[in-house]
Amino acid sequence: MPRSGPRSEEPAAGSDGWSRPLLGASRREWHSPGPPAPPSPRLSSGSPVNAKSHFSELQSPTLTAPAPFADETSCQCQAPHEKLTIAQARLGTPVDRPVRVYADGIFDLFHAGHARALMQAKTLFPNSYLLVGVCSDDLTHKFKGFTVMNETERYEALRHCRYVDEVIRDAPWTLTPEFLEKHKIDFVAHDDIPYSSAGSDDVYKHIKEAGMFVPTQRTEGISTSDIITRIVRDYDVYARRNLQRGYTAKELNVSFISEKKYRFQNHVDKMKEKVKNVEEKSKEFVYKVEEKSHDLIQKWEEKSREFIGNFLELFGPDGAWCHVPWGGQEGNSSDEMPWFTSIVHIHLKLPLRASPVT
């Protein structure tokens, strides 16, 4: 995904009057085969030329550190911030003048929907710098409700999102002109559904009227409220899960009776699992026995055919044993042992050979 231009050799002050930290203080290192590309030329009217092809040739940066906090960065404005229109921003801006896009929110239980919204905000323009404002606990609890993660955890979650260039802590609930000027914000990105809060039908109404609002799309099927609903719906399952993992009833805020009930259910589940394992092992053992029995029967049938064949060669009507003389002269059929061959034929269910007529 295209990023803003190389920063490895940024000057102390750019053409717009911004002083920027050098590479050592940056969270991104750029790996480019040649020297930094020169700024995109501007038209006589002051609007930049199309720089999409220019930025597409730049290589993606390697993230080496979390995004900085706005109150800790050394970025300070030394000259008036040049105003941009959406059309100018979409055409592209010089490398040292990224479009400063602002997105704000609570970002509790940071999830893929949050990340996708920030990705959209980051990629609205070819050359952008994304600032993300995160509201404090006090402000959030006052206007929206209790959060699962505290403000420090939410700040840190945003710092480690790859699309975020800078995090503004304790962001205001409603954006004021003073706040926009302080952070030199060009555009505000948010989904365009009216956000009614703090006595207003839409807290972004004045931003939209000023032409500074750029809409993003919500991700269906995922939200912080959805995640909390799943946990509340399956509360017993997660309470039992955490009891198994060593959490105490006090830490889970469950009563003594509920704790015993959950532990008993866990014990029953373990017994069911053991029974299930025994059943599976029994089925596996029976299958192996049946398989071995089948092999043994097949081998016995093969050996029995071989045995019967050998037996008939020896004791059959034309076998060698029947032509052995018994008390008479050799070759005299009357002195052979026809009674024995008859018994063999009867036992093996073979057709009897007709006796010679005397």
Beta strands, then each sheet from edge to edge (+ up, - down):
strand 1: 18-19
strand 2: 28-29
strand 3: 62-63
strand 4: 76-77
strand 5: 99-105
strand 6: 128-134
strand 7: 166-169
strand 8: 187-191
strand 9: 213-216
sheet 1: 1+ 4-
sheet 2: 2+ 3-
sheet 3: 7+ 6+ 5+ 8+ 9+
end
